[in-house]
Amino acid sequence: MIMITDERAPQPTSRSHKSGPPTTNLKTGAIGVLGILFFVLSAQAPLTGIAGALPLTVFLGNGAGAPGAYLVIGIIIVLFAVGFIAMSRRVQTKGAFYAYVTAGLGRRMGTGSAWLALLSYATVQAAMYGLYGASISALFAGLGVTIPWWIPVLLTIVLIQVLGSLNIELGAKVLAVLVGCECAILLAFAVVILVTGGGSHGGSLDFAASFSPSAIMAGAPGVALMFAVASMFGFESTAIYSGEAKDPKRTVARATYLSVAVIATFFSFVSWMFVSYYGADHVVDAAKKAVVSGDSTSFVFDALSGTLGPWAGTVANILLISSLFAGILAFHNGINRYLHALASQRSLPVRLSATNRHQAPHAAAWAQTIMAIVLVAPFAILGLDPVLTLFSWFSGLAVAALVTLYVLCSLAVVVYAVRNRASGIWQLRIAPVLAGLLLLGVLWLVVTNFTALIGGELVTAVLLLAVVPIAFLVGFVTERHPRELLHE
């Protein structure tokens, strides 16, 4: 077991009064398994994944086989998590992907992977801001009030900055409430459909129609798998919080497996109940009608209202906004800790490693806030549709970067095991190899279907995908070898 250390990294300091030197250490022992689980679930934004992505998954993807796609990706991610967790027990440092890829493939590759992580998290957060602004604007429009989508986005960016600068316990409590509410209404719907055998809409429970191999591979399975990958977004943030976790070795492992199991099971079960509500033979038509109407969320909200009552649709619409807020806050915290880890290793300006009196990475929080403004501002200035451009473009880009990161991490685990003669054939060799091969297949499907995912514009697709290798190369090239800094 090793610990990645760096003689260049600033040593933690303490501060007893306001005029003392800035600290760089995060608050240890501040969060447990359930706390980390809520951060991960909020990054998934369950209601956003169901209301926002499920209609597109059914219509553009594999139809009634959408629930099976979640299980397939869940199995692949479990395989990936085996090596991921094994590394978390051997590499005791902050930064997750950055630390693990560095341990296996070197600092330059590690920093390149960290830039991929930042690209992935920053773009998916920006995408969520687009849907968030559009949802709030639509909510006010229903009340007869017209507001541009970017106004609530700007106000929320300020609020997120404030929350991100507070302590970790407050963040976990806020996310727990938001995630609990959105999961409750979806599970209430799912249980009613399960008990009634399909509800009163005319659907029925048909396991084979959603989970058989032929159902999963029907239509365009690549599109369905892409949205399934998006639903798993952020599970790896379990390791990001290792520096603040109670008993990191056990906490990270338990939180990772628990989050993957909960996410895959939840999305698969709930999506199956929506398919059962409409019926396997009619669900594609229902999804198409919702998407073509310009309000794809009606696919989910109409089902909720028809099953639980008219109140459910209204409440779900409000919870969708809170779901997006929870996800945005979770990604804000995750990006902060990546910036903090890179700055602590001097891969970014060291001032970004500074923490405040709450022992939160406030300097990194400011950098992340500026990053969010830079990504969102052009779409607002140019008057582009926040859903058709900001949300769809950056969602696809984020998934492409993330899957590339998973492949690199799987390779790093195997190389690390061979170089260090580490024991654990299954954990450090077989599982990572299988996960890497399967993830390469998923990446191929994402790339080949990317044009369809963003609306069919080839030039835009090429430009967006080009950002992935460019981001990696920037991190790779700008990372300096430790010996280079001895002359500073």
Secondary structure, DSSP 8 states (H G I E B T S, - for coil): -B----TTS------SSTTS--B----TT-B-HHHHHHHHHHHH-HHHIIIIIHHHHHHHTTGGGHHHHHHHHHHHHHHHHHHHHHHHHHB-SS-THHHHHHHHH-HHHHHHHHHHHHHHHHHHHHHHHHHHHHHHHHHHHTTT----THHHHHHHHHHHHHHHTS-HHHHHHHHHHHHHHHHHHHHHHHHHHHHHTSGGGT----HHHHHSHHHHTSS-HHHHHHHHHHHTTTTTHHHHTGGGBSSHHHHHHHHHHHHHHHHHHHHHHHHHHHHHHH-TTTHHHHHHHHHHTT-TTHHHHHHHHHHH-HHHHHHHHHHHHHHHHHHHHHHHHHHHHHHHHHHHTTSS-GGGG-B-TT---HHHHHHHHHHHHHHHHHHHHTT--IIIIIIHHHHHHHHHHHHHHHHHHHHHHHHHHHHHT-S-HIIIIIHHHHHHHHHHHHHHHHHHTHHHHTTS-HHHHHHHHHHHHHHHHHHHHH---HHHHTT-
